[in-house]
Amino acid sequence: MTRFRDILRTAIDRIPGAIGGAFAARDGEIVDSVTRSDPFDWAILTAHYGVLLGHVQSALSTLHHGEAELVVLSHARIDIVMRSVSEGYYALVAIGHPAPLGMALEQLDRAVVRLRSEM
């Protein structure tokens, strides 16, 4: 198990209802991840949200608002929280409903600090 996976495991273990966590490049390529779902489905979800984050970054850049630090997407059955780790990398957690978003944000923030120190 890598240090990145240890960091992600700690975060999702502390978030009730967490489905998984990922550390990935903005093109969607996973550096490491932890999931309680199918690993293939998780890789697809992570890649798609990486592309989505890239589009958000492009839109903000066009409008000269700077980089997106945090993106939260709420869906019918899950919430996705993404946080920028460093240029070109992000961390993501998916949580089933009802999602404790405050706890998820806190744990993701802690994970990002640890991921940065391991890079």
C-alpha positions in Angstrom: 0.0 0.0 0.0 1.3 3.4 -0.9 1.4 6.5 1.3 -1.1 8.1 -1.0 -3.5 5.2 -0.5 -3.0 5.3 3.3 -3.9 9.0 3.3 -7.0 8.4 1.2 -8.0 5.4 3.3 -7.8 7.5 6.5 -10.0 10.2 4.9 -12.8 7.9 3.7 -12.8 5.8 6.8 -13.6 9.0 8.7 -16.5 10.0 6.4 -19.7 8.1 7.1 -21.2 6.8 3.8 -18.0 7.4 1.8 -17.8 5.4 -1.4 -14.2 6.2 -2.2 -11.4 8.6 -2.5 -8.9 9.3 -5.3 -5.7 11.3 -5.9 -5.5 11.9 -9.6 -4.0 14.1 -12.4 -6.3 16.6 -14.0 -6.5 14.5 -17.1 -8.3 11.9 -14.9 -5.3 9.5 -14.6 -5.4 8.0 -11.1 -2.3 8.3 -9.0 -3.9 6.2 -6.3 -7.4 5.5 -5.0 -9.5 3.6 -2.4 -13.0 2.5 -3.1 -15.8 0.4 -1.6 -17.3 0.0 -5.1 -16.1 -1.7 -8.3 -12.5 -0.5 -9.0 -13.2 -0.2 -12.8 -16.4 1.9 -12.2 -14.4 4.0 -9.7 -11.6 4.6 -12.2 -14.2 5.8 -14.8 -15.9 8.0 -12.2 -12.6 9.6 -11.2 -11.6 10.1 -14.9 -14.9 11.8 -15.8 -14.8 14.1 -12.8 -11.1 15.0 -13.7 -12.3 16.1 -17.1 -15.2 18.0 -15.5 -12.7 19.8 -13.2 -10.6 20.7 -16.3 -13.6 22.3 -17.9 -14.4 24.3 -14.7 -10.7 25.4 -14.6 -10.9 26.5 -18.2 -14.1 28.5 -17.6 -12.7 30.2 -14.6 -9.4 31.0 -16.5 -11.4 32.5 -19.3 -13.2 34.7 -16.8 -10.0 35.5 -15.0 -11.2 34.3 -11.7 -8.2 32.0 -10.9 -8.1 28.3 -10.2 -10.9 26.4 -8.6 -9.8 25.2 -5.2 -13.0 23.3 -4.3 -15.8 21.9 -6.4 -18.8 20.2 -4.8 -21.4 18.4 -7.0 -24.6 17.1 -5.6 -26.5 14.3 -7.4 -29.6 12.3 -6.6 -27.7 9.5 -4.8 -24.1 10.8 -4.3 -22.2 13.9 -3.7 -18.7 14.5 -5.1 -16.2 16.8 -3.5 -13.0 17.7 -5.3 -10.1 19.8 -4.0 -7.0 21.0 -5.8 -3.9 19.4 -4.4 -1.2 21.1 -6.5 -0.9 22.3 -10.1 -2.4 19.5 -12.2 -3.5 17.2 -9.4 -6.7 16.9 -7.4 -8.3 14.8 -4.7 -11.8 13.5 -4.8 -14.2 11.8 -2.4 -17.7 10.4 -3.3 -20.2 10.1 -0.5 -23.6 8.4 -0.6 -26.7 10.3 0.7 -27.3 11.6 3.2 -23.8 13.0 2.8 -22.1 14.7 5.8 -20.5 17.4 3.6 -19.0 19.3 6.5 -17.1 16.2 7.6 -16.2 15.3 4.0 -14.7 18.8 3.5 -12.7 18.6 6.7 -11.3 15.2 6.0 -10.5 16.1 2.4 -8.7 19.2 3.5 -6.6 17.1 5.9 -5.9 14.6 3.2 -4.8 17.3 0.7 -2.3 18.7 3.2 -0.8 15.2 3.7 -0.9 14.5 -0.1 1.1 17.7 -0.8 3.7 16.8 1.8 4.1 13.3 0.2 4.5 14.7 -3.4 
